[in-house]
């Protein structure tokens, strides 16, 4: 505890450290930069798995995470320079549309894998990696939910939605991989699980995109009414 207080005192003597300690939005954006790095690494990891295993699922998931990384970058980039409310709303609106597209990509890929009966098992290292990243995503999403609820910031709410979309896809990917790797050949059970989880993922990601767009439409109307 004493070391923490000493570290806090040192940080508060530095301009950047003081801003990190006092500004929750800025602190969350710094944390998001780290998430972007993990998004990039994990997206490439999934892409490599897609090539090695000739897996449509991992190839799509690699693209999915890279798009989420781009969405995070577009939001963080707004904070590196002066931006107007119009620019902010445009960025959030675009990200909402991307989430809706990703929802259909997820559900479409699940359906295609189901039709083609694509279900492959993977080694323990890959499963541990997927499980670890899923745990990280879920914890990160919970943290963002709490912060966005307290601050009511459009930027934090957008980051929360992106984080939730990532966590949802991670859980879906983990469920599919575990069913294929550790399943006992119960095809009907695997199909039910994949169908239910895939539908849930679609509803969540699609809803996040819709809510983001609705929020920006309301924000635009409120600003117009103020003139």
C-alpha positions as a Python dict, from the first residue, in 0.01 Angstrom:
ca = {
    (1, 'X'): (0, 0, 0),
    (2, 'X'): (285, 235, 87),
    (3, 'X'): (456, 163, -245),
    (4, 'X'): (129, 238, -426),
    (5, 'X'): (100, 575, -249),
    (6, 'X'): (461, 659, -338),
    (7, 'X'): (400, 568, -701),
    (8, 'X'): (84, 778, -706),
    (9, 'X'): (271, 1077, -563),
    (10, 'X'): (545, 1042, -826),
    (11, 'X'): (290, 1018, -1109),
    (12, 'X'): (108, 1328, -988),
    (13, 'X'): (429, 1532, -1018),
    (14, 'X'): (438, 1457, -1393),
    (15, 'X'): (196, 1629, -1638),
    (16, 'X'): (106, 1303, -1813),
    (17, 'X'): (90, 1109, -1487),
    (18, 'X'): (-136, 1371, -1329),
    (19, 'X'): (-374, 1351, -1625),
    (20, 'X'): (-380, 971, -1608),
    (21, 'X'): (-458, 977, -1235),
    (22, 'X'): (-728, 1246, -1253),
    (23, 'X'): (-899, 1187, -1587),
    (24, 'X'): (-1092, 857, -1607),
    (25, 'X'): (-1172, 903, -1978),
    (26, 'X'): (-805, 959, -2062),
    (27, 'X'): (-704, 665, -1841),
    (28, 'X'): (-950, 441, -2022),
    (29, 'X'): (-814, 555, -2358),
    (30, 'X'): (-461, 464, -2245),
    (31, 'X'): (-594, 121, -2146),
    (32, 'X'): (-763, 97, -2487),
    (33, 'X'): (-430, 145, -2664),
    (34, 'X'): (-315, -174, -2492),
    (35, 'X'): (-637, -348, -2600),
    (36, 'X'): (-571, -240, -2959),
    (37, 'X'): (-231, -409, -2943),
    (38, 'X'): (-385, -731, -2814),
    (39, 'X'): (-653, -706, -3084),
    (40, 'X'): (-386, -684, -3353),
    (41, 'X'): (-180, -973, -3214),
    (42, 'X'): (-482, -1197, -3156),
    (43, 'X'): (-629, -1108, -3495),
    (44, 'X'): (-304, -1212, -3665),
    (45, 'X'): (-293, -1524, -3448),
    (46, 'X'): (-641, -1624, -3568),
    (47, 'X'): (-544, -1549, -3927),
    (48, 'X'): (-240, -1778, -3898),
    (49, 'X'): (-459, -2053, -3750),
    (50, 'X'): (-699, -2004, -4039),
    (51, 'X'): (-415, -2072, -4283),
    (52, 'X'): (-252, -2358, -4089),
    (53, 'X'): (-579, -2543, -4025),
    (54, 'X'): (-752, -2425, -4344),
    (55, 'X'): (-1019, -2295, -4107),
    (56, 'X'): (-1286, -2059, -4234),
    (57, 'X'): (-1385, -1982, -3876),
    (58, 'X'): (-1042, -1866, -3761),
    (59, 'X'): (-989, -1669, -4082),
    (60, 'X'): (-1315, -1479, -4023),
    (61, 'X'): (-1237, -1430, -3654),
    (62, 'X'): (-897, -1286, -3745),
    (63, 'X'): (-1067, -1030, -3967),
    (64, 'X'): (-1331, -966, -3697),
    (65, 'X'): (-1071, -876, -3433),
    (66, 'X'): (-874, -659, -3673),
    (67, 'X'): (-1190, -462, -3753),
    (68, 'X'): (-1258, -416, -3381),
    (69, 'X'): (-900, -292, -3346),
    (70, 'X'): (-962, -39, -3623),
    (71, 'X'): (-1281, 76, -3450),
    (72, 'X'): (-1092, 132, -3125),
    (73, 'X'): (-822, 321, -3314),
    (74, 'X'): (-1079, 549, -3479),
    (75, 'X'): (-1208, 648, -3134),
    (76, 'X'): (-867, 694, -2973),
    (77, 'X'): (-756, 900, -3274),
    (78, 'X'): (-1029, 1153, -3196),
    (79, 'X'): (-851, 1235, -2870),
    (80, 'X'): (-515, 1307, -3034),
    (81, 'X'): (-646, 1621, -3202),
    (82, 'X'): (-924, 1872, -3172),
    (83, 'X'): (-1249, 1731, -3305),
    (84, 'X'): (-1600, 1862, -3349),
    (85, 'X'): (-1916, 1699, -3220),
    (86, 'X'): (-2010, 1633, -3582),
    (87, 'X'): (-1687, 1439, -3635),
    (88, 'X'): (-1747, 1243, -3315),
    (89, 'X'): (-2103, 1151, -3415),
    (90, 'X'): (-1989, 1048, -3762),
    (91, 'X'): (-1724, 817, -3618),
    (92, 'X'): (-1968, 661, -3370),
    (93, 'X'): (-2233, 621, -3641),
    (94, 'X'): (-1981, 446, -3868),
    (95, 'X'): (-1875, 214, -3587),
    (96, 'X'): (-2241, 130, -3519),
    (97, 'X'): (-2283, 25, -3882),
    (98, 'X'): (-1966, -185, -3861),
    (99, 'X'): (-2101, -365, -3553),
    (100, 'X'): (-2422, -449, -3740),
    (101, 'X'): (-2219, -585, -4032),
    (102, 'X'): (-2002, -789, -3793),
    (103, 'X'): (-2317, -937, -3634),
    (104, 'X'): (-2424, -1074, -3972),
    (105, 'X'): (-2069, -1193, -4045),
    (106, 'X'): (-2064, -1388, -3717),
    (107, 'X'): (-2405, -1548, -3766),
    (108, 'X'): (-2335, -1615, -4135),
    (109, 'X'): (-2007, -1788, -4056),
    (110, 'X'): (-2169, -2003, -3786),
    (111, 'X'): (-2444, -2102, -4031),
    (112, 'X'): (-2194, -2179, -4309),
    (113, 'X'): (-1977, -2392, -4079),
    (114, 'X'): (-2293, -2571, -3965),
    (115, 'X'): (-2403, -2642, -4324),
    (116, 'X'): (-2055, -2762, -4425),
    (117, 'X'): (-2024, -2963, -4101),
    (118, 'X'): (-1694, -2790, -4024),
    (119, 'X'): (-1576, -2889, -3676),
    (120, 'X'): (-1205, -2939, -3599),
    (121, 'X'): (-1025, -3011, -3273),
    (122, 'X'): (-715, -2816, -3168),
    (123, 'X'): (-418, -2876, -2941),
    (124, 'X'): (-396, -2765, -2577),
    (125, 'X'): (-175, -2461, -2644),
    (126, 'X'): (-429, -2316, -2886),
    (127, 'X'): (-716, -2387, -2647),
    (128, 'X'): (-530, -2225, -2355),
    (129, 'X'): (-460, -1919, -2572),
    (130, 'X'): (-825, -1888, -2675),
    (131, 'X'): (-944, -1935, -2316),
    (132, 'X'): (-694, -1678, -2181),
    (133, 'X'): (-792, -1417, -2437),
    (134, 'X'): (-1160, -1482, -2370),
    (135, 'X'): (-1106, -1430, -1997),
    (136, 'X'): (-914, -1108, -2067),
    (137, 'X'): (-1192, -985, -2296),
    (138, 'X'): (-1467, -1059, -2045),
    (139, 'X'): (-1282, -884, -1760),
    (140, 'X'): (-1206, -586, -1986),
    (141, 'X'): (-1573, -565, -2088),
    (142, 'X'): (-1693, -567, -1727),
    (143, 'X'): (-1446, -290, -1645),
    (144, 'X'): (-1566, -81, -1940),
    (145, 'X'): (-1931, -135, -1845),
    (146, 'X'): (-1867, -3, -1494),
    (147, 'X'): (-1669, 300, -1615),
    (148, 'X'): (-1916, 389, -1893),
    (149, 'X'): (-2206, 364, -1647),
    (150, 'X'): (-2038, 611, -1412),
    (151, 'X'): (-1908, 862, -1667),
    (152, 'X'): (-2191, 860, -1928),
    (153, 'X'): (-1936, 959, -2196),
    (154, 'X'): (-2016, 886, -2563),
    (155, 'X'): (-1657, 777, -2616),
    (156, 'X'): (-1658, 542, -2317),
    (157, 'X'): (-1996, 397, -2418),
    (158, 'X'): (-1861, 330, -2768),
    (159, 'X'): (-1552, 160, -2625),
    (160, 'X'): (-1780, -43, -2398),
    (161, 'X'): (-1984, -160, -2698),
    (162, 'X'): (-1673, -257, -2894),
    (163, 'X'): (-1534, -441, -2593),
    (164, 'X'): (-1863, -629, -2549),
    (165, 'X'): (-1864, -723, -2918),
    (166, 'X'): (-1513, -863, -2878),
    (167, 'X'): (-1600, -1055, -2561),
    (168, 'X'): (-1912, -1200, -2724),
    (169, 'X'): (-1717, -1326, -3024),
    (170, 'X'): (-1446, -1467, -2795),
    (171, 'X'): (-1702, -1665, -2594),
    (172, 'X'): (-1857, -1797, -2915),
    (173, 'X'): (-1515, -1896, -3051),
    (174, 'X'): (-1420, -2064, -2722),
    (175, 'X'): (-1747, -2257, -2712),
    (176, 'X'): (-1702, -2383, -3070),
    (177, 'X'): (-1339, -2479, -3012),
    (178, 'X'): (-1413, -2659, -2684),
    (179, 'X'): (-1704, -2851, -2836),
    (180, 'X'): (-1488, -2963, -3127),
    (181, 'X'): (-1180, -3044, -2916),
    (182, 'X'): (-1330, -3200, -2605),
    (183, 'X'): (-1667, -3314, -2736),
    (184, 'X'): (-1745, -3685, -2726),
    (185, 'X'): (-1892, -3701, -3073),
    (186, 'X'): (-2237, -3582, -2970),
    (187, 'X'): (-2317, -3397, -3293),
    (188, 'X'): (-2672, -3301, -3197),
    (189, 'X'): (-2558, -3143, -2870),
    (190, 'X'): (-2277, -2957, -3050),
    (191, 'X'): (-2520, -2825, -3312),
    (192, 'X'): (-2764, -2702, -3045),
    (193, 'X'): (-2486, -2529, -2851),
    (194, 'X'): (-2340, -2363, -3160),
    (195, 'X'): (-2682, -2255, -3281),
    (196, 'X'): (-2785, -2108, -2945),
    (197, 'X'): (-2451, -1934, -2883),
    (198, 'X'): (-2437, -1807, -3241),
    (199, 'X'): (-2788, -1663, -3216),
    (200, 'X'): (-2704, -1500, -2883),
    (201, 'X'): (-2387, -1348, -3030),
    (202, 'X'): (-2581, -1210, -3326),
    (203, 'X'): (-2847, -1050, -3105),
    (204, 'X'): (-2590, -891, -2873),
    (205, 'X'): (-2357, -748, -3141),
    (206, 'X'): (-2648, -637, -3363),
    (207, 'X'): (-2817, -465, -3067),
    (208, 'X'): (-2494, -287, -2972),
    (209, 'X'): (-2466, -149, -3324),
    (210, 'X'): (-2830, -35, -3331),
    (211, 'X'): (-2802, 131, -2990),
    (212, 'X'): (-2487, 317, -3096),
    (213, 'X'): (-2660, 452, -3407),
    (214, 'X'): (-2976, 549, -3215),
    (215, 'X'): (-2765, 733, -2957),
    (216, 'X'): (-2596, 940, -3229),
    (217, 'X'): (-2928, 1018, -3399),
    (218, 'X'): (-3072, 1143, -3068),
    (219, 'X'): (-2755, 1343, -3001),
    (220, 'X'): (-2781, 1505, -3344),
    (221, 'X'): (-3147, 1597, -3291),
    (222, 'X'): (-3077, 1745, -2948),
    (223, 'X'): (-2797, 1960, -3089),
    (224, 'X'): (-3021, 2082, -3372),
    (225, 'X'): (-3295, 2173, -3123),
    (226, 'X'): (-3048, 2387, -2931),
    (227, 'X'): (-3001, 2621, -3224),
}
